[in-house]
Amino acid sequence: MSGDAVVVGGGLAGTLAVAALLGHVDSVTVIERDRYPEQPVFRKGVPQGRHLHVFLSGGQRALERLLPGAIAELEAAGAHRMEAPRDVLTRTPNGWHRRLHEGRHAVISCTRPLLDATVRAQLLAEAAGSGTRVEVLEAWEAVGLLGGADRVTGLRVRSRDTGHAERELPADLVVDASGRGSRAPRWLAELGRRAPREEVIDAGIGYSTQMFRPAEPLRTAVVLEPRPALPRGAAWSPVEGGNWLLTLAGVRGHHPPTDASEVPDFVASLDEPYLLDHLRTCEAVSPPYAYRDTANRRRDYHAQGGVPEGFLAVSDAACTFNPIYGQGMSVAMLSGLALRECVADGGLRRPGFAAMAQRAVARAGETAWLTAVGADRPYAAGADDTPPGAAERLQTWYFGRLAARATHDPVVGAAFRDVTHLTAPPSRLLAPAVALRTVVLPRRPGLASIPLRVEGA
Ligand SMILES: Cc1cc2nc3c(=O)[nH]c(=O)nc-3n(C[C@H](O)[C@H](O)[C@H](O)COP(=O)(O)OP(=O)(O)OC[C@H]3O[C@@H](n4cnc5c(N)ncnc54)[C@H](O)[C@@H]3O)c2cc1C
């Protein structure tokens, strides 16, 4: 074990980065701008924390490897575990998915504050016996990097308490886990490096989320995906404490309301009486909260020469996804696992560590990036108007058929879920059995109405 690390941001990705480093470094210091609340409640540093956050099976598996027992702790704290597609009723532009008991993927649903607090408690318990000294500086803010253009040697931090004292924290590795508002591009430019280039695909989706308490508890989630003719959608899922979160979404011109009195009309426009009827039996326990910054944005830290020695950006600080696909937290977990594999292989002081770890982190998010960007490109502002070439037309034709088939074909559906739940790479969609069924069997839509019963039950 050798080396000292500093992590900027004590959110989910920061917590997972610490978990990855435990037992491999002498010390980790976490800098968190907020003070953590006593109870799992919303905090300012995670503004998206009021919105529905579903946790996919790919992320769960990574979390269990980093912090064994964390999923059981989440369920014990009230998080719901739902099998997909059995308990996650999904209407796609091709109709409803069949309600099969597949037993491959479970989705965890709870509020974001509960998830963060549980994972953090698990980390602190794990840290105690790890041999790594973990210190968390709450109400301290990172304000710049130390070092030069080729090597980062630490972090400048400032207290948020009166007096605003400043400190310098030397480190072998600075991990930027400060989320989508990361200021690291500016800090790197101040050291004389080029700021990372950004690739942005923005479907212009707006969200609004409101919490409800239903008269009768249900164990299923409902997802209504946007479709080209009506680019509006909804996700409705149980969380702890007997409450439900309803997240509404719409592309530019269809942004959902932030006035509670307009929510039922927006839901009615989605043309799904089941959801509207259910909503009418519920009592609102919060106002609707809006969120608009939902672009897919990737900084090219993973490119050749993208990071100096001693600096690594993870999760939202490096790459954000349109949240409609529910991938960001799972990518934070997969990135943590990738970091652990790198640090276990020779330690963080080995030459070229940062670049190697940055590429590994980018690979951990690649499936999420490809699926989110592939789906959003047609809606993106400034989308290319030039007619697609033959290869692109073939790809669109294939994935159009595959998505339709996935609603009802168990073989194609399983492959589709493996990829969208981040347990398999996109190449799984081209496996011979999947490709054969997609291409040869006739195209059929999914179910015409919501499947209220589980098949075979
Ligand atoms: C509306 C919405 C819905 C979403 N739904 C889902 C979903 O269903 N499933 C899913 O998996 N993902 C979802 N996501 C994505 C998910 O929220 C993010 O991917 C995830 O929070 C990333 O974690 P993070 O730790 O990188 O960043 P954050 O959670 O944003 O944490 C950043 C932390 O850094 C701290 N910080 C920032 N700057 C500084 C500084 N200078 N100094 C010190 N501390 C600092 C902040 O206080 C905060 O604690 C959603 C996102 C949005 C916007």
The ligand as an SDF file (V2000), in Angstrom:
LIG
                    3D

 53 58  0  0  0  0  0  0  0  0999 V2000
  -33.1040   14.5290  -13.1580 C   0  0  0  0  0  0  0  0  0  0  0  0
  -32.1160   13.4100  -13.0210 C   0  0  0  0  0  0  0  0  0  0  0  0
  -32.5640   12.1110  -12.8180 C   0  0  0  0  0  0  0  0  0  0  0  0
  -31.6330   11.0660  -12.7460 C   0  0  0  0  0  0  0  0  0  0  0  0
  -32.0870    9.7910  -12.6200 N   0  0  0  0  0  0  0  0  0  0  0  0
  -31.1960    8.7620  -12.5640 C   0  0  0  0  0  0  0  0  0  0  0  0
  -31.6410    7.4140  -12.4340 C   0  0  0  0  0  0  0  0  0  0  0  0
  -32.8340    7.1200  -12.4380 O   0  0  0  0  0  0  0  0  0  0  0  0
  -30.6930    6.4450  -12.3160 N   0  0  0  0  0  0  0  0  0  0  0  0
  -29.3500    6.7200  -12.3530 C   0  0  0  0  0  0  0  0  0  0  0  0
  -28.5330    5.7950  -12.2410 O   0  0  0  0  0  0  0  0  0  0  0  0
  -28.8970    7.9800  -12.5000 N   0  0  0  0  0  0  0  0  0  0  0  0
  -29.7860    9.0010  -12.6050 C   0  0  0  0  0  0  0  0  0  0  0  0
  -29.3240   10.2950  -12.7330 N   0  0  0  0  0  0  0  0  0  0  0  0
  -27.8730   10.5270  -12.8100 C   0  0  0  0  0  0  0  0  0  0  0  0
  -27.2510   10.6600  -11.4170 C   0  0  0  0  0  0  0  0  0  0  0  0
  -27.9200   11.6350  -10.6760 O   0  0  0  0  0  0  0  0  0  0  0  0
  -25.7710   11.0330  -11.5600 C   0  0  0  0  0  0  0  0  0  0  0  0
  -25.1600   10.2730  -12.5660 O   0  0  0  0  0  0  0  0  0  0  0  0
  -25.0110   10.8130  -10.2700 C   0  0  0  0  0  0  0  0  0  0  0  0
  -25.5370   11.6180   -9.2460 O   0  0  0  0  0  0  0  0  0  0  0  0
  -23.5500   11.1540  -10.4480 C   0  0  0  0  0  0  0  0  0  0  0  0
  -22.9210   11.1410   -9.2010 O   0  0  0  0  0  0  0  0  0  0  0  0
  -21.6860   12.1010   -8.9080 P   0  0  0  0  0  0  0  0  0  0  0  0
  -21.2090   11.7100   -7.5600 O   0  0  0  0  0  0  0  0  0  0  0  0
  -20.7640   12.0760  -10.0770 O   0  0  0  0  0  0  0  0  0  0  0  0
  -22.2630   13.5660   -8.8730 O   0  0  0  0  0  0  0  0  0  0  0  0
  -23.2320   14.2300   -7.8240 P   0  0  0  0  0  0  0  0  0  0  0  0
  -24.1960   13.2380   -7.3130 O   0  0  0  0  0  0  0  0  0  0  0  0
  -23.7720   15.4460   -8.5120 O   0  0  0  0  0  0  0  0  0  0  0  0
  -22.2850   14.6660   -6.6140 O   0  0  0  0  0  0  0  0  0  0  0  0
  -21.2980   15.6700   -6.7230 C   0  0  0  0  0  0  0  0  0  0  0  0
  -20.8100   16.0040   -5.3090 C   0  0  0  0  0  0  0  0  0  0  0  0
  -19.7000   16.8960   -5.4090 O   0  0  0  0  0  0  0  0  0  0  0  0
  -19.8620   17.9770   -4.4870 C   0  0  0  0  0  0  0  0  0  0  0  0
  -19.1030   19.1180   -5.0470 N   0  0  0  0  0  0  0  0  0  0  0  0
  -19.3290   19.7630   -6.2200 C   0  0  0  0  0  0  0  0  0  0  0  0
  -18.3790   20.6910   -6.4290 N   0  0  0  0  0  0  0  0  0  0  0  0
  -17.5370   20.6350   -5.3730 C   0  0  0  0  0  0  0  0  0  0  0  0
  -16.3530   21.3560   -5.0200 C   0  0  0  0  0  0  0  0  0  0  0  0
  -15.8440   22.3100   -5.8000 N   0  0  0  0  0  0  0  0  0  0  0  0
  -15.7390   21.0400   -3.8500 N   0  0  0  0  0  0  0  0  0  0  0  0
  -16.2290   20.0610   -3.0350 C   0  0  0  0  0  0  0  0  0  0  0  0
  -17.3580   19.3660   -3.3260 N   0  0  0  0  0  0  0  0  0  0  0  0
  -17.9840   19.6370   -4.4800 C   0  0  0  0  0  0  0  0  0  0  0  0
  -21.3750   18.1760   -4.4170 C   0  0  0  0  0  0  0  0  0  0  0  0
  -21.7580   18.8470   -3.2390 O   0  0  0  0  0  0  0  0  0  0  0  0
  -21.8520   16.7100   -4.4580 C   0  0  0  0  0  0  0  0  0  0  0  0
  -21.8490   16.1250   -3.1780 O   0  0  0  0  0  0  0  0  0  0  0  0
  -30.2310   11.3450  -12.8340 C   0  0  0  0  0  0  0  0  0  0  0  0
  -29.7930   12.6540  -13.0300 C   0  0  0  0  0  0  0  0  0  0  0  0
  -30.7160   13.6770  -13.1410 C   0  0  0  0  0  0  0  0  0  0  0  0
  -30.2040   15.0580  -13.4180 C   0  0  0  0  0  0  0  0  0  0  0  0
  1  2  1  0
  2  3  1  0
  2 52  2  0
  3  4  2  0
  4  5  1  0
  4 50  1  0
  5  6  2  0
  6  7  1  0
  6 13  1  0
  7  8  2  0
  7  9  1  0
  9 10  1  0
 10 11  2  0
 10 12  1  0
 12 13  2  0
 13 14  1  0
 14 15  1  0
 14 50  1  0
 15 16  1  0
 16 17  1  0
 16 18  1  0
 18 19  1  0
 18 20  1  0
 20 21  1  0
 20 22  1  0
 22 23  1  0
 23 24  1  0
 24 25  2  0
 24 26  1  0
 24 27  1  0
 27 28  1  0
 28 29  2  0
 28 30  1  0
 28 31  1  0
 31 32  1  0
 32 33  1  0
 33 34  1  0
 33 48  1  0
 34 35  1  0
 35 36  1  0
 35 46  1  0
 36 37  1  0
 36 45  1  0
 37 38  2  0
 38 39  1  0
 39 40  1  0
 39 45  2  0
 40 41  1  0
 40 42  2  0
 42 43  1  0
 43 44  2  0
 44 45  1  0
 46 47  1  0
 46 48  1  0
 48 49  1  0
 50 51  2  0
 51 52  1  0
 52 53  1  0
M  END
$$$$
